């Protein structure tokens, strides 16, 4: 395959922050968010399912690693049809995970260590076992106080109750659930359909009902009163649907498989996602709850979760006058696959996010999570450390899924063993949709069940590669392990001002290589800058990183640098010539050098040039996908 090389010379991407140490309202900018899927982290009662005491028992490990913020997936009371995202009681802990006293102990222990706790807020729907839904389905009558708590609709005109099982004929419209099939379910008691954008066990709340809005604010207040530091708001884009129940347009680019239920991507979700009514609700949460609970030294963070294009997600930041989320979680890097990973593709995804969100918005990066393949399975095991490094050292806040610090990989699950409802409900595409594969138990040591549990059977199988050094115990004792590499990278990130800015300068980018500079914000001051260079290919690459170092506002003081971190950890502290820098296959380097920032104004000529380079990069990348030996 021919190598197409581009030299990218313009690099101001967002307005720089100027804080070397973040203020109390900005603690979330300087942290690393570590996501824990509680069912799979650490089991203390021997039932094969992780619990809150298990998280408490591992705080020493997380603190030693350098983690200051934990994001905990749902622990609320639930029938567990969707493993906690079907909530039957928003203000209590499910017994599977422990008690409210256990939760209070977790908060107290974390706060005593200076750590923050984020939780999942799930406002779009409840479990069908929730008291609100049970009361709502009793009757369609104004005497029912819960009548409009959910989205109800009559069957199509001309249908009778005996036809209600014929979904294509009688459902109110063509809306499709995220988990496949109609988004409508007939309720035999109320004699109407209710909307569920996920499982039929997860009826959608009606956010056009003011009482529902107030109830959900009370949920936030309840947990803030117990000390929670912030929320990741789940499935925010589905909060409202078109009041006229207009059919969603057909997606002409979707190719259905015969004899299978309707798939979510068969439609363009114009009337069921990202409706403008969502944003006033978020602004209310911010003003009436989050800001009111924020006090000196205790700012309450809000992140929103949604999929979509960068421009649409950028709206969830709000504006300076009407702020919304501190950031929407950025899933650009989730799009990487073993077939697409390259310097060009990494550049394209980063650039697309940064140029489509509001100026000055704080960045964040999610490389894996509880619903998508692990890093090693998408970037390739050879590139795992390079991807971890990229996540940690790009500008903004990194999010780290549990186990990525030791290089955990997906597990293999047979169709008959699937627990995830998304995979179960879609036999056509179960290998792609099944999320069990990324939720396997944390691998702590070489003991039974990798030290996760003493149970005979764990809720999901433990990946057997724990016996081959992919566990915490072995890697703590190995100076060259992935865990040691992760810890060293996090320490570097915390130590130097260059990693506390909101900017990067692109350097050499080709099909094989992605590289960029992190430079402190201080004007006219010589300070440590860092070149991060990553080779995503299977061949060695040598390039000149000085010749085309031409950002408009920075002068490079030297052509040499010192490797502070190498992905193999065998080149650390080596002095290298940036004019003849060599990268082995899959190698990533962090090189300390020096630069002087000379000005901060934007250069219009560079803007035009950069737009041209981006255009050429997209063309060349698309061509290169079809150019093979």
N, C-alpha and C positions, 0 to 999 in steps of 0.2 A: 504494500500500500504506500502510495507516495505521501511524503510528509509535507504538509503545507504550513509554513511558518508565518506568523503575524507578530509584529512588534507593536505593542500597545503602549502609547506614551502619555496619554492623558489620564488623570486619575482622581480628580476631586469628584466624589460621588454624592456626598451629602454635606450639609453645613456642619463644620466641626463643632464638637463640644469643646469647652475649654477647661473642664475640671480635671485636675489630677486626682483629686479625691472627691468622690461623689457626695452630694449633700444628702440629708436624711430622707428627702423625698425621692431620691434616685438610687437607693441601695440595690434595686433590681438591675441596674445597669452594670454594676461591678461584680455581679455574682455569676455562678454557674448553677443552672437549675438541673437537679438530678431527679429524674422521674422514677418513682417506685410503683410497680403494679403489685399491690399488697398481697394478693392471693399467691404470688410467686416469689416473695422476697425471703421470708424466714418464718418457719413454723415452730412455735414453742409448746403447743398442746398436743402434738402428735396426731392430728387429724388429716394431715397431708395438704393443708391449706395454710398459707401465710397469715399472720395476724399482727396486730398493733404491738404486742410485746416483742415480737420478732424484730420490728423496725427499731424499737427502743434498744434492743440488745446489740444492734449493729451501728449505733450512732458513733461509737468510738472509731470504728472503721471509716465511716464517712468523714468524720472530723479530721482524722489523720490524712485522709486522701485530699482534704482541702475543700470539701463540699460545704457550702453555707446555706443552701436553699434546697428543700425537698418539695417536689410536686407529688402528691399522693392521689392515686386514682380512687374511685368511689369506695367508701366504707359504710355507706348508709344502709339502713334496713331495706332489704330487697328480696324478692323471690329468686333472684339470680338467673332469670331467663336470659338476660344480656350481661350477666356477671357484674351487677351493681349499677348499671346505667338504667335499670328499670327500678325506680325508687318507690317504695311503698310508705316510707316515713322519712322526710327530709331532715328531721331533727333528732335522730337517734342512730347509734352504731349497730350494725348487724352483728348478732351473736357470733357469727363465723369469725369475725375479726376481734372480738373482745367486748369490752364494756365502755361506757362513757368515762369511767374512772381511768381506764387504760388510755383513752384518748387524752384526758387531762394530764396524765403522767407524761405522755409523749410531748405535748406542748410545753410543759414545764421543763422537761429535760432539754429539749431543743433550745428554748429561750435562755436557759442557764448557760448554754454553750455559745450564745450569740447567733443561733441558726434560725432560719425562717421556714414556715410551713405554708405551702400553697395546696389548695384542695380543688377538686372538680365540682363545679356548679352546673347542674343539669336542668335548666329551666324550661326546655322545649316540651318535655313530656314527663309522665309519671308511669309507674306500674299500673296495670289494670286492677291490682289489688289495693291500690291506694284508696283511702276512705273517700276522697273527693270523687273519684270515678264511680265507686260503688253507689254513692248518693246521686250522682249525676245521671246514671242510667236508670234510676227508679221510675222517672216519668218526664215527659216533655210538657211541663206545666209550670206556669209562673209561680206557683206555690212552692216549687222545688228551688231552694236557695242555690243549689249547685247545678241548676239546669244548663247554664252556659259556661261552665268551667272548662268544657272540652269542645272540640270542633265536631258538631253533629250535622248531618244532612239527610234529607229524605232520598228514597230511591228515585230513579229517573221516572219521569212521567210516562204512564202507560204500563208500568210494572205493577205486579201484585206481590204479596208476601211470598207466595209459593214460587215466585221466580227469583227470589233474592240470592239463591246460590249461583245463579248465572251471572257472574261478576261482569262480564263484558256487556251484558244487556242492561243491568240494573244499577250498577254503581254510579254515584253522582257525576263522575267525570273520569278522565284517563290517567289521573295521577298515579305514580308508581312509587312504592316504598324503596328506601335505600337498600333493604334486604331482599328486594325482588318481589314481584307480584303487585296486585292492587294495593294502594295506600288506604283503602277503605275496608272496614269490617262491619258486617251486620250484627246488631245487638238485638237478640230475641226478646229482651225484656222491654227496652225502650222503643223498639220497632223503628229504629233509624240506623244509619251507618255512622261510625265514628272514624275520624282520620288518624292514621298512624304512619308517620314518615319513616319509622323503623319497624320493629316487630309489632304484630297485632297485640302483643302484651304490653305495648308502650303507647297508649293513646296520647295524642298531642293536646296540650293545654291550649285554651283559647285566650291569647294575649290581648284580644280586643275587650276582654272583660277586666274592668278596673280592679275588681276584688282579687282576681288571679295575680295581677301585677303587684298588688300590695302584699299578698301572701308570699310571693317569691322574694320581695325585699326583706320580709321578716325572716326568711330562711337565712339570708346573708347576715342579718343582724344577730341571729341566734349564734352562729359560729364565730362571728367577729367578737361577740361577748365572751367566747371561750378562748379567744386568743389567736385565731387563724390570721395569718399575715396577708393573705391574698387568694385570688381565685383564678383558675383557668375555666372560662365559661364555655361549656361544651355545646356543639351543634347550634351555634348562635344564628346561622344563616336561615334556619328553618322556623324561626320564632313566629313568623306571620305567613299567611297564605292569602291568595286573592279572595276577597270577600264574595265575589260573584262566581267562584269555583270554575273559572275559565280553564278549558283544556290547555295543558302544556303543549307547545309545538313539538312535532316529530323531529328527532335528530337524524338528518339524512346521512350522516357519516357512520351511523351504527348499523352493524350487520347482525340481525338476530339469529340465534340458533334454533332450529325447528324443534317443536314439541317441548319447549321449556317456557316457564312463566316469564312475564315481561321483566326486563332488566332496567335498572335505574337509568343507565346511560342511553336508553332508547329514546329518551325525551330531552328537550332543552328546557331547563327548569325556570322558565320565565315567571311563572305564577306561584312557585312554591319555595323559592330560595332568594335570599338577599333583597327582600322587599324594603323600600325606603322607611316603612314604619318601624323597622328594627332600631334605627339609630336614635330616635328620641328616647326609647326605652333605655338604651345603654347610657345615654347622657343623664337620665334620671338616676340610674344606679350610681353613676359617678358622683353626681352632686348631692344626692340625698342619703347615700349610704357610705360609699367608699371614702369620700372626702370628709364626711362627718365623723367617721371612725378613725381617720388619720390624725395623729397627734405627734408632737415633737419626738422624733426618733422612731416613730412607728407608722410609717406610711403604708397604706393598704393597696396592694398591687392588683391590677386587673389585666388579664390576657384573654383574648378570645380565640376560639378554635373554629376554623371553617376551612373548607377547600374551595378553590376558585382561582381565577387569574389574579395576578399581583395588583392590578389597578383596582379591582373590586374589593379585594381584601384591604387595600390601603385606606379605604373609606372608614374602616373600623378604628383607625387612629383618632378620628374626629378632626377638629380644628383647634387652633390656639384659643379661640373664643368659646368653643364648645367641645372640650376634650371628651374622648370616649376611652377606649382601651389604652393602656400603656404601650402595648403592642399586640397585633394579631399574630398568632403563632405562624411562622413562615415554613411551609412544607416544600419549598422549591426542590431541595436536595433529595426528597423522597422520590422524585421522578427519575433519579439515576437508576440504571439497570446495568448488569454485566455487559450487555450488548452496546450500551450507549456511553459508558464512562470514557471520558477523554478530557484533555485540557480544554478543548473547544466547548464541550458540553458543560463542564463545570463553570467556565467563564460565562456562557450564555445564561445559565440559570441564575448566577449571582447578579449579573448585570441587569437581567430582566426585573428582578425584585427591587434592586436599589433604584433604578430609574423610573419605577412606576409607583412608588409610595411617596407620600408628601415630603417636601424638602425638610430636612432636619429631623425626620422621624427616626427614633432609635431602632437599630436593626436587631434581629434575632435569627437563630438558625436551629432547625430541627433536622437531624440526619437519620433518626429512626425513632419509633415509638411503639405503643402496644397494638397498633393496627397494621403496621407495615414491616416488610422484611428488615432484618438486622443489617448493619453496615457491611459486614463481611460478605453477606449474601448478595448485596447490590453492587458494591464497589469491587468485589473480589477479595479473597483473603490476603493476597499480595498487597492490596491497597488499603487494608483496614486501618493501619496506623496513620497512613497519609490522610485518610478521611477524618479520623479522630483529630489529628493536628489541625486540619482545615477548619473543622467545627470550632475548636477552641481558640483559634487565633484570627479568624475573620472579625471585623468590627461588629460590635453588638454583644448580645447575651446568648451564650450557647446553651442548648438543652441536651442533656445526656440521658439516654435510656439505660436503666440498670443493666449491668453485665457488659456494656460496651467497653468498660474500662479494662476488662480482661479478655475481650475478643470473643464473646459468646456468639454462637451461630444459631440459625433456625433448627428446629427439630423436624423430623419426618413424622407425619401423622396419617394413618390410613383413614379412608372415608368413613368406615364403620366405627372409628374411634373418635370422630370429631365431636367436640363439645360446643364450639363456637356456632351460634345460630346462623350467622351469615353463610358459613360454609355448608352447614346442614341443609339450609333451605334452597341452595343453588347447586344441585349436582352437576349442572352444566359447566360450572366454572369453579368448583370447590377448591382446587389447588391454588388458584389465584386469590380467592376471597377468604379462605380459612385463616383466621388470625391466631389459632392455637400455636402455630409454629413459632411465633415470636414471643410467647408468654411462658415459656418453660421455666422451671425453678432456677433461682440464682445458684451459682456453683461456687460454694464456699471452700470446700476442702476435698480430700480424697476419700472421705468416709462414706457411709451409707447415704444414698440420695444426695451426694455431693454436700453433705452437711446442712441441707435445707430442712429436712424433716426426719423424724424417727419412724414415720408411718410405714406400713407395709406397701401402701400404694399412695403416691402423690397425685394431686388432682390432674396434673399433666405429667407426662414422663420427663425425667431428667435427661438432658442430652449426655450421652455416654462419653463425649469428648472431655468431660470433667476428669476422666482418668488419665488424660494425656496433657496435663499442664494447663488446661483452661479452667483454672480455679484460683481463688484468692490465696489460699495457703501456699501453694507452690510458687505463685508469682511474687508474693512478698519476699520470698527467699532468693529470688533470681534477679540480679542487678540489671539484666537486659530484658526483662519481661515487659509485656504490654502494659501491665499495671504500673510498673515503675516508670515507663514511658509516659503514661497518662498523667501520673502524679507530677513528674518533672515539667510537663507542658503546662499544667495548671499553675504550678509555682512561678514559671516564667511569665505567664499571663498576668498574675497578680503583682509581680515585682516591678515591671517597667511601664512608664507612662505611655509608651508607644501603643500599648494594647488597651489603653483607656480612652481612645478617641473613637469617633464614629466614621472614620475615613480609611480608605486604602488607596494605594497607587498601583495600578496594574504594571506588571513588568512583561517579561517574555511569555507569550502564549502561543502554543502550537497544538497540533492534534495530540501530541504526546505530553506536553508540559503545560501546567498552569502555575504562574508565580505572581507575587505581589509584594509590595512594601508596606510595612506599618511604621509610621513616622510620628513622633510626638507633635502636639499642636503648638508648642511654644514657638513664637516667632524669633528668628535670629539667634537661636541658642543651639549650640552643638550638644547633641544628646544621642543616646543609643537609638538607632533605627534597626529594623529587621527586614531582611529579605526572606520570604517563605517561598521555596521552590519545590515543586512536586512533579515527579515523573510517573504518569499513570500507565505507561506502556511497558512492553516486555523487552525493550531494547535500551541500551545505554545512550544517553544524550549529553553532548557537550555544547555549551552556548556561552555567549558574551552578554552578561547582565549589566554591563556598564555602558557600552556603546550607545544604547538607545534609552538610557535613563534620562528622560527629558521632561519630568513634570514641571509645569510653569513656575511653581513657587518653591522648589527645593533644589539645593545644590548638594551633590554627593561629595563628601570630603576625602574619600579614599577608594581605591579600587580593590582593597582587600577586606576580608571579614573573618570572623571567628565563628565556627559552627557551635551553637549553643545546644542544639538538639538535632540528632539524626535519627531517622526512623529505626535504624538498626542499633542505635546507641553505641556504635563502634567508632564513629567519627567525631564524637563530641570533643570540643575545644581545639579541633584542627583548624589551622589557618589556611584559607583558600583564596585564590585569585578569582574575583568575580568576572573577569574577562575570559576566563577559561574554566568555568564551573562544570564539573562532571556529576551527572546523576545516574545511578544504577537503576535497573528496572524496579519500579514500585517504590523508589526512594523518595523521601521527603526530608528537607533540610530547613532549619531555622538558623539564619546567619546574622550575627550581630555586626553592624557597621555603624557609620556616622554620617549624618546629613544635617544641613542647616536649612530651616524654613525661612525663606526670604520675603514672602508676601502671601496674603490670603485671598486676594481678589481673584475672581474667575477670569480666565483668558478665553475670549470669544473664538479666536482662531483655533485654539485647541479643542473647543467644543465642537466646531464644525468638523475638524479632522477626526475626532473621536467617533462622531456619528458615522462617518464614512468607513472607519475601521470596523465598527460593529456590523454594518451592513455587509461588508466583505467577509467578515468572519462567519456570519450566518450562511452566506452563499457557499463558501468553501467547506463548511462543516457538512452541509447537506450533500454536496458533491462527494465528499470523502466517504460517506456511508456506503456508497455504491462502488467504490474503487477498491477492489480486492485482487489478490494474486490468483 
